[in-house]
Amino acid sequence: MMKTKEASRGKKTRGFASMDKERQRAIASKGGKAAHRKGTAHKFTSDEARAAGRKGGKIVSQDREHMARIGRTGGQASRGTRRRLLAT
């Protein structure tokens, strides 16, 4: 059996992950619609979504290095914007 370029580089040539993004979206969409028809799909209420966001934020903010890194990035971005505004 002859190997394709993808197979020789260690990439899989079958399955969901190897499909193009449009094909994946079409299949996933069918699954979502079927779940709603069947009645097993779940839609978050705004209260549930708020609670999930709060829980995720609480977990992420415990990583102090991560928080420092994103704060530094934001500060650098705003400083650059301020410099550009002052230069004009």
N, CA, C and O atoms as CSV, one atom per row, in Angstrom:
chain,resi,resn,atom,element,x,y,z
A,1,MET,N,N,0.842,-1.177,0.000
A,1,MET,CA,C,0.000,0.000,0.000
A,1,MET,C,C,0.889,1.243,0.000
A,1,MET,O,O,1.877,1.307,0.733
A,2,MET,N,N,0.537,2.226,-0.821
A,2,MET,CA,C,1.328,3.437,-0.941
A,2,MET,C,C,0.900,4.468,0.100
A,2,MET,O,O,-0.293,4.683,0.318
A,3,LYS,N,N,1.863,5.090,0.729
A,3,LYS,CA,C,1.545,6.094,1.741
A,3,LYS,C,C,1.359,7.460,1.091
A,3,LYS,O,O,2.032,7.795,0.116
A,4,THR,N,N,0.437,8.240,1.645
A,4,THR,CA,C,0.254,9.613,1.163
A,4,THR,C,C,1.254,10.512,1.864
A,4,THR,O,O,1.937,10.080,2.792
A,5,LYS,N,N,1.343,11.760,1.426
A,5,LYS,CA,C,2.241,12.713,2.069
A,5,LYS,C,C,1.909,12.869,3.548
A,5,LYS,O,O,2.802,12.891,4.395
A,6,GLU,N,N,0.608,12.976,3.852
A,6,GLU,CA,C,0.180,13.169,5.233
A,6,GLU,C,C,0.571,11.980,6.108
A,6,GLU,O,O,1.022,12.152,7.240
A,7,ALA,N,N,0.391,10.771,5.569
A,7,ALA,CA,C,0.710,9.571,6.337
A,7,ALA,C,C,2.211,9.461,6.577
A,7,ALA,O,O,2.637,9.005,7.638
A,8,SER,N,N,3.014,9.873,5.604
A,8,SER,CA,C,4.457,9.778,5.778
A,8,SER,C,C,4.973,10.799,6.788
A,8,SER,O,O,6.047,10.607,7.357
A,9,ARG,N,N,4.225,11.881,7.021
A,9,ARG,CA,C,4.623,12.882,8.012
A,9,ARG,C,C,4.003,12.614,9.380
A,9,ARG,O,O,4.175,13.407,10.305
A,10,GLY,N,N,3.292,11.516,9.512
A,10,GLY,CA,C,2.710,11.172,10.799
A,10,GLY,C,C,1.313,11.728,11.020
A,10,GLY,O,O,0.759,11.580,12.109
A,11,LYS,N,N,0.736,12.364,10.012
A,11,LYS,CA,C,-0.625,12.891,10.161
A,11,LYS,C,C,-1.629,11.827,9.767
A,11,LYS,O,O,-1.400,11.048,8.842
A,12,LYS,N,N,-2.727,11.805,10.469
A,12,LYS,CA,C,-3.773,10.835,10.146
A,12,LYS,C,C,-4.550,11.321,8.926
A,12,LYS,O,O,-4.787,12.518,8.761
A,13,THR,N,N,-4.937,10.391,8.090
A,13,THR,CA,C,-5.650,10.749,6.863
A,13,THR,C,C,-7.106,10.340,6.920
A,13,THR,O,O,-7.786,10.320,5.894
A,14,ARG,N,N,-7.596,10.010,8.119
A,14,ARG,CA,C,-8.994,9.654,8.246
A,14,ARG,C,C,-9.516,10.182,9.568
A,14,ARG,O,O,-8.745,10.535,10.460
A,15,GLY,N,N,-10.821,10.231,9.683
A,15,GLY,CA,C,-11.419,10.681,10.930
A,15,GLY,C,C,-11.831,12.139,10.891
A,15,GLY,O,O,-11.567,12.860,9.929
A,16,PHE,N,N,-12.481,12.546,11.958
A,16,PHE,CA,C,-13.063,13.881,12.064
A,16,PHE,C,C,-12.006,14.979,11.971
A,16,PHE,O,O,-12.213,15.980,11.285
A,17,ALA,N,N,-10.886,14.802,12.649
A,17,ALA,CA,C,-9.856,15.846,12.687
A,17,ALA,C,C,-9.197,16.078,11.331
A,17,ALA,O,O,-8.669,17.163,11.091
A,18,SER,N,N,-9.214,15.105,10.454
A,18,SER,CA,C,-8.564,15.268,9.159
A,18,SER,C,C,-9.474,15.953,8.139
A,18,SER,O,O,-9.021,16.318,7.055
A,19,MET,N,N,-10.746,16.130,8.475
A,19,MET,CA,C,-11.683,16.772,7.548
A,19,MET,C,C,-11.462,18.279,7.515
A,19,MET,O,O,-10.930,18.864,8.459
A,20,ASP,N,N,-11.878,18.894,6.414
A,20,ASP,CA,C,-11.779,20.344,6.365
A,20,ASP,C,C,-12.819,20.940,7.333
A,20,ASP,O,O,-13.795,20.281,7.692
A,21,LYS,N,N,-12.598,22.160,7.733
A,21,LYS,CA,C,-13.402,22.801,8.778
A,21,LYS,C,C,-14.888,22.893,8.403
A,21,LYS,O,O,-15.752,22.736,9.265
A,22,GLU,N,N,-15.180,23.140,7.153
A,22,GLU,CA,C,-16.587,23.246,6.735
A,22,GLU,C,C,-17.317,21.918,6.906
A,22,GLU,O,O,-18.467,21.884,7.343
A,23,ARG,N,N,-16.643,20.829,6.559
A,23,ARG,CA,C,-17.247,19.496,6.708
A,23,ARG,C,C,-17.475,19.195,8.190
A,23,ARG,O,O,-18.522,18.659,8.554
A,24,GLN,N,N,-16.508,19.532,9.050
A,24,GLN,CA,C,-16.665,19.331,10.488
A,24,GLN,C,C,-17.862,20.102,11.017
A,24,GLN,O,O,-18.650,19.578,11.803
A,25,ARG,N,N,-17.994,21.348,10.582
A,25,ARG,CA,C,-19.107,22.192,11.050
A,25,ARG,C,C,-20.458,21.614,10.624
A,25,ARG,O,O,-21.424,21.640,11.386
A,26,ALA,N,N,-20.510,21.096,9.401
A,26,ALA,CA,C,-21.760,20.525,8.909
A,26,ALA,C,C,-22.169,19.309,9.736
A,26,ALA,O,O,-23.340,19.157,10.085
A,27,ILE,N,N,-21.219,18.457,10.044
A,27,ILE,CA,C,-21.510,17.256,10.833
A,27,ILE,C,C,-21.906,17.641,12.254
A,27,ILE,O,O,-22.873,17.105,12.797
A,28,ALA,N,N,-21.165,18.566,12.858
A,28,ALA,CA,C,-21.464,19.003,14.225
A,28,ALA,C,C,-22.837,19.660,14.289
A,28,ALA,O,O,-23.567,19.483,15.264
A,29,SER,N,N,-23.185,20.403,13.270
A,29,SER,CA,C,-24.484,21.066,13.221
A,29,SER,C,C,-25.618,20.041,13.205
A,29,SER,O,O,-26.631,20.212,13.884
A,30,LYS,N,N,-25.438,18.979,12.426
A,30,LYS,CA,C,-26.453,17.923,12.380
A,30,LYS,C,C,-26.632,17.287,13.762
A,30,LYS,O,O,-27.754,16.993,14.174
A,31,GLY,N,N,-25.523,17.079,14.469
A,31,GLY,CA,C,-25.599,16.501,15.807
A,31,GLY,C,C,-26.338,17.404,16.779
A,31,GLY,O,O,-27.143,16.931,17.582
A,32,GLY,N,N,-26.072,18.689,16.711
A,32,GLY,CA,C,-26.754,19.646,17.583
A,32,GLY,C,C,-28.244,19.707,17.307
A,32,GLY,O,O,-29.054,19.751,18.232
A,33,LYS,N,N,-28.600,19.709,16.042
A,33,LYS,CA,C,-30.023,19.757,15.671
A,33,LYS,C,C,-30.744,18.490,16.122
A,33,LYS,O,O,-31.880,18.547,16.592
A,34,ALA,N,N,-30.076,17.348,15.975
A,34,ALA,CA,C,-30.674,16.083,16.399
A,34,ALA,C,C,-30.897,16.066,17.906
A,34,ALA,O,O,-31.922,15.573,18.377
A,35,ALA,N,N,-29.945,16.600,18.663
A,35,ALA,CA,C,-30.068,16.638,20.122
A,35,ALA,C,C,-31.248,17.518,20.540
A,35,ALA,O,O,-31.965,17.191,21.486
A,36,HIS,N,N,-31.444,18.620,19.844
A,36,HIS,CA,C,-32.580,19.493,20.170
A,36,HIS,C,C,-33.904,18.810,19.838
A,36,HIS,O,O,-34.865,18.899,20.602
A,37,ARG,N,N,-33.948,18.122,18.685
A,37,ARG,CA,C,-35.178,17.400,18.324
A,37,ARG,C,C,-35.490,16.311,19.342
A,37,ARG,O,O,-36.646,16.088,19.702
A,38,LYS,N,N,-34.443,15.643,19.797
A,38,LYS,CA,C,-34.614,14.544,20.749
A,38,LYS,C,C,-34.952,15.061,22.152
A,38,LYS,O,O,-35.532,14.341,22.965
A,39,GLY,N,N,-34.586,16.305,22.420
A,39,GLY,CA,C,-34.865,16.886,23.729
A,39,GLY,C,C,-33.749,16.695,24.734
A,39,GLY,O,O,-33.950,16.918,25.928
A,40,THR,N,N,-32.563,16.283,24.269
A,40,THR,CA,C,-31.451,16.058,25.190
A,40,THR,C,C,-30.433,17.196,25.176
A,40,THR,O,O,-29.455,17.161,25.923
A,41,ALA,N,N,-30.655,18.195,24.339
A,41,ALA,CA,C,-29.733,19.331,24.271
A,41,ALA,C,C,-29.956,20.238,25.471
A,41,ALA,O,O,-31.054,20.288,26.026
A,42,HIS,N,N,-28.926,20.943,25.862
A,42,HIS,CA,C,-29.038,21.844,27.005
A,42,HIS,C,C,-28.709,23.254,26.562
A,42,HIS,O,O,-27.689,23.483,25.912
A,43,LYS,N,N,-29.559,24.190,26.906
A,43,LYS,CA,C,-29.290,25.598,26.660
A,43,LYS,C,C,-29.059,26.258,28.004
A,43,LYS,O,O,-29.877,26.133,28.916
A,44,PHE,N,N,-27.946,26.959,28.123
A,44,PHE,CA,C,-27.647,27.656,29.358
A,44,PHE,C,C,-28.596,28.835,29.538
A,44,PHE,O,O,-28.881,29.569,28.592
A,45,THR,N,N,-29.074,29.003,30.756
A,45,THR,CA,C,-29.794,30.235,31.089
A,45,THR,C,C,-28.728,31.276,31.384
A,45,THR,O,O,-27.557,30.933,31.546
A,46,SER,N,N,-29.113,32.535,31.457
A,46,SER,CA,C,-28.121,33.568,31.738
A,46,SER,C,C,-27.525,33.369,33.127
A,46,SER,O,O,-26.349,33.661,33.341
A,47,ASP,N,N,-28.325,32.875,34.078
A,47,ASP,CA,C,-27.806,32.628,35.429
A,47,ASP,C,C,-26.770,31.504,35.431
A,47,ASP,O,O,-25.740,31.605,36.097
A,48,GLU,N,N,-27.048,30.427,34.679
A,48,GLU,CA,C,-26.091,29.323,34.590
A,48,GLU,C,C,-24.794,29.776,33.925
A,48,GLU,O,O,-23.703,29.415,34.365
A,49,ALA,N,N,-24.922,30.561,32.873
A,49,ALA,CA,C,-23.745,31.047,32.167
A,49,ALA,C,C,-22.922,31.964,33.072
A,49,ALA,O,O,-21.693,31.887,33.086
A,50,ARG,N,N,-23.589,32.812,33.812
A,50,ARG,CA,C,-22.906,33.718,34.739
A,50,ARG,C,C,-22.127,32.927,35.787
A,50,ARG,O,O,-20.977,33.243,36.090
A,51,ALA,N,N,-22.770,31.892,36.339
A,51,ALA,CA,C,-22.117,31.063,37.360
A,51,ALA,C,C,-20.909,30.327,36.773
A,51,ALA,O,O,-19.872,30.214,37.427
A,52,ALA,N,N,-21.044,29.828,35.545
A,52,ALA,CA,C,-19.928,29.125,34.899
A,52,ALA,C,C,-18.771,30.084,34.649
A,52,ALA,O,O,-17.614,29.726,34.869
A,53,GLY,N,N,-19.067,31.284,34.196
A,53,GLY,CA,C,-18.028,32.281,33.966
A,53,GLY,C,C,-17.322,32.672,35.249
A,53,GLY,O,O,-16.104,32.843,35.274
A,54,ARG,N,N,-18.095,32.812,36.308
A,54,ARG,CA,C,-17.513,33.162,37.610
A,54,ARG,C,C,-16.575,32.054,38.087
A,54,ARG,O,O,-15.483,32.316,38.590
A,55,LYS,N,N,-17.029,30.808,37.915
A,55,LYS,CA,C,-16.222,29.658,38.340
A,55,LYS,C,C,-14.923,29.592,37.539
A,55,LYS,O,O,-13.853,29.380,38.109
A,56,GLY,N,N,-15.010,29.770,36.228
A,56,GLY,CA,C,-13.819,29.749,35.384
A,56,GLY,C,C,-12.864,30.881,35.719
A,56,GLY,O,O,-11.651,30.676,35.771
A,57,GLY,N,N,-13.399,32.072,35.946
A,57,GLY,CA,C,-12.569,33.217,36.290
A,57,GLY,C,C,-11.857,33.016,37.609
A,57,GLY,O,O,-10.707,33.422,37.775
A,58,LYS,N,N,-12.541,32.391,38.540
A,58,LYS,CA,C,-11.949,32.129,39.850
A,58,LYS,C,C,-10.752,31.185,39.720
A,58,LYS,O,O,-9.717,31.390,40.353
A,59,ILE,N,N,-10.905,30.162,38.902
A,59,ILE,CA,C,-9.838,29.188,38.686
A,59,ILE,C,C,-8.650,29.837,37.983
A,59,ILE,O,O,-7.506,29.664,38.403
A,60,VAL,N,N,-8.920,30.581,36.920
A,60,VAL,CA,C,-7.844,31.207,36.140
A,60,VAL,C,C,-7.079,32.221,36.982
A,60,VAL,O,O,-5.854,32.302,36.894
A,61,SER,N,N,-7.792,32.994,37.798
A,61,SER,CA,C,-7.130,34.053,38.560
A,61,SER,C,C,-6.227,33.507,39.665
A,61,SER,O,O,-5.440,34.262,40.236
A,62,GLN,N,N,-6.321,32.229,39.976
A,62,GLN,CA,C,-5.434,31.639,40.975
A,62,GLN,C,C,-4.007,31.485,40.449
A,62,GLN,O,O,-3.064,31.368,41.232
A,63,ASP,N,N,-3.849,31.484,39.145
A,63,ASP,CA,C,-2.525,31.370,38.534
A,63,ASP,C,C,-1.933,32.781,38.446
A,63,ASP,O,O,-2.166,33.496,37.471
A,64,ARG,N,N,-1.181,33.171,39.452
A,64,ARG,CA,C,-0.665,34.538,39.561
A,64,ARG,C,C,0.288,34.883,38.415
A,64,ARG,O,O,0.286,36.015,37.931
A,65,GLU,N,N,1.095,33.927,37.983
A,65,GLU,CA,C,2.014,34.200,36.869
A,65,GLU,C,C,1.235,34.538,35.603
A,65,GLU,O,O,1.594,35.456,34.865
A,66,HIS,N,N,0.170,33.788,35.364
A,66,HIS,CA,C,-0.667,34.035,34.187
A,66,HIS,C,C,-1.298,35.422,34.273
A,66,HIS,O,O,-1.300,36.164,33.291
A,67,MET,N,N,-1.828,35.771,35.429
A,67,MET,CA,C,-2.476,37.069,35.601
A,67,MET,C,C,-1.468,38.203,35.416
A,67,MET,O,O,-1.788,39.224,34.807
A,68,ALA,N,N,-0.255,38.027,35.937
A,68,ALA,CA,C,0.780,39.042,35.774
A,68,ALA,C,C,1.142,39.205,34.304
A,68,ALA,O,O,1.344,40.319,33.819
A,69,ARG,N,N,1.222,38.069,33.597
A,69,ARG,CA,C,1.591,38.093,32.181
A,69,ARG,C,C,0.538,38.833,31.352
A,69,ARG,O,O,0.889,39.664,30.514
A,70,ILE,N,N,-0.736,38.544,31.573
A,70,ILE,CA,C,-1.768,39.214,30.769
A,70,ILE,C,C,-1.905,40.682,31.164
A,70,ILE,O,O,-2.216,41.525,30.323
A,71,GLY,N,N,-1.678,40.986,32.425
A,71,GLY,CA,C,-1.700,42.389,32.854
A,71,GLY,C,C,-0.579,43.184,32.220
A,71,GLY,O,O,-0.771,44.323,31.795
A,72,ARG,N,N,0.585,42.576,32.160
A,72,ARG,CA,C,1.745,43.231,31.557
A,72,ARG,C,C,1.493,43.464,30.069
A,72,ARG,O,O,1.815,44.528,29.539
A,73,THR,N,N,0.922,42.474,29.402
A,73,THR,CA,C,0.628,42.602,27.975
A,73,THR,C,C,-0.361,43.730,27.733
A,73,THR,O,O,-0.181,44.529,26.814
A,74,GLY,N,N,-1.399,43.800,28.546
A,74,GLY,CA,C,-2.380,44.879,28.403
A,74,GLY,C,C,-1.768,46.238,28.658
A,74,GLY,O,O,-2.069,47.200,27.951
A,75,GLY,N,N,-0.914,46.328,29.660
A,75,GLY,CA,C,-0.253,47.596,29.960
A,75,GLY,C,C,0.649,48.048,28.837
A,75,GLY,O,O,0.694,49.232,28.503
A,76,GLN,N,N,1.365,47.109,28.255
A,76,GLN,CA,C,2.253,47.446,27.145
A,76,GLN,C,C,1.445,47.904,25.937
A,76,GLN,O,O,1.849,48.828,25.231
A,77,ALA,N,N,0.317,47.266,25.701
A,77,ALA,CA,C,-0.530,47.638,24.563
A,77,ALA,C,C,-1.089,49.047,24.754
A,77,ALA,O,O,-1.082,49.842,23.815
A,78,SER,N,N,-1.570,49.365,25.946
A,78,SER,CA,C,-2.158,50.684,26.165
A,78,SER,C,C,-1.082,51.762,26.148
A,78,SER,O,O,-1.339,52.883,25.710
A,79,ARG,N,N,0.116,51.438,26.616
A,79,ARG,CA,C,1.216,52.406,26.586
A,79,ARG,C,C,1.570,52.737,25.140
A,79,ARG,O,O,1.839,53.891,24.807
A,80,GLY,N,N,1.566,51.702,24.275
A,80,GLY,CA,C,1.859,51.929,22.863
A,80,GLY,C,C,0.810,52.792,22.203
A,80,GLY,O,O,1.135,53.640,21.372
A,81,THR,N,N,-0.431,52.592,22.557
A,81,THR,CA,C,-1.517,53.394,21.998
A,81,THR,C,C,-1.372,54.843,22.446
A,81,THR,O,O,-1.532,55.772,21.654
A,82,ARG,N,N,-1.069,55.018,23.714
A,82,ARG,CA,C,-0.899,56.371,24.261
A,82,ARG,C,C,0.245,57.087,23.559
A,82,ARG,O,O,0.133,58.270,23.239
A,83,ARG,N,N,1.336,56.386,23.320
A,83,ARG,CA,C,2.482,56.998,22.637
A,83,ARG,C,C,2.106,57.420,21.213
A,83,ARG,O,O,2.486,58.494,20.747
A,84,ARG,N,N,1.353,56.550,20.535
A,84,ARG,CA,C,0.948,56.896,19.164
A,84,ARG,C,C,0.026,58.103,19.160
A,84,ARG,O,O,0.127,58.951,18.273
A,85,LEU,N,N,-0.867,58.196,20.130
A,85,LEU,CA,C,-1.783,59.343,20.190
A,85,LEU,C,C,-1.037,60.624,20.490
A,85,LEU,O,O,-1.354,61.672,19.928
A,86,LEU,N,N,-0.047,60.553,21.371
A,86,LEU,CA,C,0.719,61.749,21.713
A,86,LEU,C,C,1.647,62.195,20.577
A,86,LEU,O,O,1.970,63.377,20.461
A,87,ALA,N,N,2.064,61.256,19.754
A,87,ALA,CA,C,2.982,61.574,18.663
A,87,ALA,C,C,2.294,62.306,17.521
A,87,ALA,O,O,2.960,62.980,16.736
A,88,THR,N,N,0.986,62.189,17.415
A,88,THR,CA,C,0.272,62.814,16.283
A,88,THR,C,C,-0.125,64.219,16.570
A,88,THR,O,O,-0.730,64.875,15.722
